[in-house]
Amino acid sequence: MSYTNIVIYISENNPDCESVLHLMEKLEVSYEVKNITKNSAYRREMQDLNIYGTPATFIGDDTVILGAQVKTIQRELGMG
């Protein structure tokens, strides 16, 4: 199944971020990663949205899931 417009903001050395990325790989979902540790512009993008922690998973235009909420992500993707 193909989902469009999934963006995950992550930071390095964060087990919750690794958990979300692992889930996406397991579900075989395409997504874009924005690493705020390596790119400060991504950090500013998040802050402009009043989000200050990672992981932050954006699904489509309306859904933002903060943290490693695996079941919530699966449900939003119609897989759980």
PAMIBA-448162 format. One record per residue: residue number from 0; residue in one letter; chain; z, y, x of N, C-alpha, C, O in turn. Coordinates in steps of 0.05 Angstrom, whole numbers. Example, Ala and Ser with C-alpha at 12.3 -4.5 7.8 and 13.67 -1.06 7.14 Angstrom:
0 / a / A / 156 / -114 / 264 / 156 / -90 / 246 / 156 / -66 / 264 / 169 / -66 / 285
1 / s / A / 142 / -45 / 257 / 143 / -21 / 273 / 157 / 1 / 258 / 161 / 23 / 268
This chain:
0 / m / A / 0 / -23 / 17 / 0 / 0 / 0 / 0 / 25 / 18 / 13 / 25 / 38
1 / s / A / -14 / 45 / 10 / -17 / 69 / 27 / -3 / 92 / 14 / -7 / 98 / -10
2 / y / A / 13 / 106 / 29 / 27 / 130 / 20 / 18 / 153 / 37 / 15 / 150 / 61
3 / t / A / 14 / 175 / 25 / 5 / 198 / 40 / 28 / 219 / 42 / 46 / 220 / 26
4 / n / A / 26 / 234 / 63 / 44 / 256 / 67 / 74 / 248 / 69 / 91 / 258 / 55
5 / i / A / 79 / 229 / 87 / 106 / 222 / 94 / 112 / 233 / 122 / 98 / 227 / 141
6 / v / A / 132 / 250 / 124 / 140 / 263 / 149 / 169 / 257 / 154 / 186 / 261 / 136
7 / i / A / 176 / 248 / 178 / 203 / 242 / 185 / 211 / 259 / 209 / 200 / 256 / 231
8 / y / A / 231 / 276 / 206 / 242 / 291 / 228 / 263 / 274 / 241 / 281 / 264 / 227
9 / i / A / 261 / 271 / 267 / 281 / 254 / 282 / 291 / 269 / 306 / 280 / 290 / 314
10 / s / A / 313 / 259 / 317 / 322 / 268 / 343 / 327 / 244 / 361 / 330 / 221 / 351
11 / e / A / 327 / 248 / 386 / 330 / 226 / 406 / 358 / 215 / 405 / 377 / 229 / 399
12 / n / A / 361 / 189 / 413 / 387 / 176 / 416 / 403 / 177 / 390 / 427 / 181 / 391
13 / n / A / 390 / 174 / 367 / 403 / 175 / 341 / 398 / 149 / 327 / 375 / 144 / 319
14 / p / A / 418 / 132 / 324 / 414 / 106 / 311 / 404 / 108 / 283 / 389 / 90 / 274
15 / d / A / 412 / 129 / 268 / 402 / 132 / 241 / 372 / 137 / 240 / 357 / 127 / 223
16 / c / A / 362 / 152 / 259 / 333 / 157 / 262 / 319 / 132 / 268 / 298 / 126 / 256
17 / e / A / 330 / 117 / 287 / 317 / 91 / 294 / 316 / 72 / 270 / 297 / 57 / 267
18 / s / A / 337 / 72 / 254 / 338 / 56 / 230 / 316 / 63 / 210 / 303 / 45 / 199
19 / v / A / 312 / 88 / 206 / 291 / 97 / 187 / 264 / 90 / 198 / 246 / 81 / 183
20 / l / A / 259 / 95 / 223 / 233 / 88 / 235 / 228 / 58 / 234 / 206 / 49 / 228
21 / h / A / 249 / 42 / 239 / 246 / 13 / 237 / 239 / 4 / 209 / 222 / -13 / 205
22 / l / A / 252 / 17 / 189 / 246 / 11 / 161 / 216 / 16 / 155 / 203 / 0 / 142
23 / m / A / 206 / 39 / 163 / 178 / 46 / 158 / 159 / 26 / 171 / 139 / 19 / 159
24 / e / A / 166 / 18 / 195 / 149 / -3 / 208 / 150 / -29 / 193 / 129 / -42 / 189
25 / k / A / 174 / -37 / 184 / 177 / -61 / 169 / 162 / -61 / 143 / 150 / -81 / 134
26 / l / A / 162 / -38 / 129 / 148 / -34 / 104 / 118 / -29 / 108 / 103 / -29 / 89
27 / e / A / 110 / -26 / 133 / 82 / -20 / 140 / 71 / 5 / 126 / 49 / 5 / 115
28 / v / A / 87 / 26 / 127 / 81 / 51 / 115 / 72 / 71 / 137 / 85 / 73 / 158
29 / s / A / 51 / 85 / 132 / 41 / 106 / 151 / 58 / 131 / 148 / 66 / 138 / 125
30 / y / A / 65 / 143 / 170 / 82 / 167 / 169 / 77 / 183 / 194 / 66 / 174 / 214
31 / e / A / 86 / 208 / 193 / 84 / 226 / 216 / 113 / 231 / 226 / 131 / 236 / 210
32 / v / A / 117 / 230 / 252 / 143 / 235 / 264 / 143 / 263 / 276 / 124 / 270 / 291
33 / k / A / 164 / 278 / 271 / 168 / 304 / 284 / 194 / 302 / 299 / 216 / 303 / 286
34 / n / A / 193 / 300 / 325 / 216 / 297 / 342 / 227 / 325 / 349 / 215 / 339 / 365
35 / i / A / 250 / 332 / 338 / 261 / 359 / 343 / 273 / 361 / 371 / 278 / 384 / 380
36 / t / A / 279 / 339 / 384 / 289 / 340 / 411 / 268 / 348 / 430 / 273 / 364 / 449
37 / k / A / 243 / 339 / 426 / 221 / 345 / 444 / 206 / 370 / 436 / 192 / 381 / 453
38 / n / A / 208 / 379 / 411 / 193 / 402 / 402 / 210 / 421 / 385 / 217 / 415 / 363
39 / s / A / 217 / 443 / 397 / 235 / 462 / 383 / 222 / 474 / 358 / 236 / 484 / 341
40 / a / A / 196 / 475 / 357 / 183 / 485 / 333 / 189 / 468 / 309 / 192 / 478 / 287
41 / y / A / 191 / 442 / 313 / 199 / 424 / 291 / 228 / 429 / 282 / 234 / 428 / 258
42 / r / A / 245 / 435 / 301 / 273 / 442 / 294 / 273 / 467 / 276 / 287 / 468 / 256
43 / r / A / 257 / 487 / 283 / 255 / 512 / 267 / 244 / 506 / 240 / 253 / 518 / 220
44 / e / A / 224 / 488 / 238 / 213 / 480 / 212 / 235 / 470 / 194 / 237 / 477 / 171
45 / m / A / 251 / 452 / 205 / 273 / 440 / 189 / 293 / 462 / 181 / 302 / 463 / 158
46 / q / A / 301 / 479 / 200 / 320 / 499 / 194 / 310 / 519 / 173 / 326 / 529 / 157
47 / d / A / 284 / 524 / 173 / 273 / 541 / 152 / 276 / 529 / 125 / 275 / 544 / 105
48 / l / A / 279 / 503 / 124 / 283 / 489 / 98 / 313 / 484 / 93 / 320 / 469 / 75
49 / n / A / 330 / 497 / 109 / 359 / 494 / 107 / 368 / 465 / 112 / 387 / 455 / 99
50 / i / A / 355 / 451 / 130 / 362 / 424 / 138 / 370 / 425 / 167 / 355 / 435 / 184
51 / y / A / 393 / 414 / 174 / 403 / 416 / 201 / 411 / 390 / 213 / 423 / 389 / 235
52 / g / A / 403 / 367 / 201 / 410 / 341 / 212 / 386 / 322 / 209 / 369 / 326 / 192
53 / t / A / 386 / 302 / 226 / 365 / 282 / 226 / 378 / 255 / 221 / 402 / 251 / 226
54 / p / A / 363 / 236 / 211 / 335 / 238 / 202 / 332 / 253 / 175 / 351 / 253 / 159
55 / a / A / 309 / 266 / 171 / 302 / 278 / 146 / 274 / 268 / 139 / 255 / 273 / 153
56 / t / A / 273 / 253 / 117 / 248 / 240 / 109 / 236 / 254 / 85 / 249 / 257 / 64
57 / f / A / 212 / 265 / 89 / 198 / 279 / 67 / 177 / 260 / 57 / 159 / 250 / 71
58 / i / A / 178 / 255 / 31 / 158 / 238 / 18 / 143 / 255 / -3 / 155 / 263 / -23
59 / g / A / 118 / 259 / 2 / 103 / 277 / -16 / 113 / 305 / -14 / 124 / 313 / 7
60 / d / A / 108 / 321 / -35 / 116 / 349 / -34 / 144 / 354 / -46 / 155 / 376 / -43
61 / d / A / 155 / 334 / -60 / 179 / 339 / -75 / 204 / 325 / -66 / 226 / 332 / -74
62 / t / A / 202 / 304 / -50 / 225 / 287 / -43 / 233 / 290 / -15 / 217 / 288 / 4
63 / v / A / 259 / 296 / -11 / 271 / 298 / 16 / 295 / 279 / 16 / 313 / 282 / -2
64 / i / A / 296 / 261 / 35 / 319 / 243 / 37 / 332 / 248 / 64 / 319 / 244 / 85
65 / l / A / 357 / 256 / 63 / 372 / 261 / 88 / 388 / 237 / 96 / 400 / 224 / 80
66 / g / A / 388 / 232 / 122 / 403 / 209 / 133 / 388 / 183 / 131 / 364 / 182 / 123
67 / a / A / 401 / 162 / 138 / 389 / 135 / 138 / 395 / 121 / 111 / 408 / 100 / 110
68 / q / A / 385 / 132 / 90 / 389 / 121 / 63 / 366 / 101 / 57 / 347 / 107 / 42
69 / v / A / 369 / 78 / 69 / 348 / 57 / 68 / 340 / 50 / 39 / 316 / 50 / 32
70 / k / A / 359 / 45 / 22 / 353 / 37 / -5 / 340 / 60 / -21 / 322 / 55 / -37
71 / t / A / 348 / 84 / -16 / 336 / 107 / -29 / 307 / 110 / -20 / 289 / 115 / -37
72 / i / A / 302 / 108 / 5 / 274 / 110 / 16 / 257 / 88 / 3 / 235 / 93 / -6
73 / q / A / 267 / 63 / 3 / 252 / 41 / -9 / 246 / 46 / -38 / 224 / 42 / -47
74 / r / A / 265 / 56 / -53 / 261 / 62 / -81 / 240 / 83 / -85 / 223 / 81 / -102
75 / e / A / 242 / 105 / -69 / 222 / 127 / -71 / 194 / 117 / -65 / 174 / 128 / -75
76 / l / A / 192 / 97 / -48 / 166 / 86 / -41 / 157 / 64 / -60 / 135 / 53 / -57
77 / g / A / 174 / 59 / -80 / 167 / 38 / -99 / 170 / 10 / -88 / 156 / -9 / -97
78 / m / A / 187 / 6 / -68 / 190 / -19 / -55 / 219 / -30 / -56 / 226 / -46 / -39
79 / g / A / 234 / -21 / -75 / 262 / -30 / -74 / 276 / -28 / -100 / 300 / -35 / -101
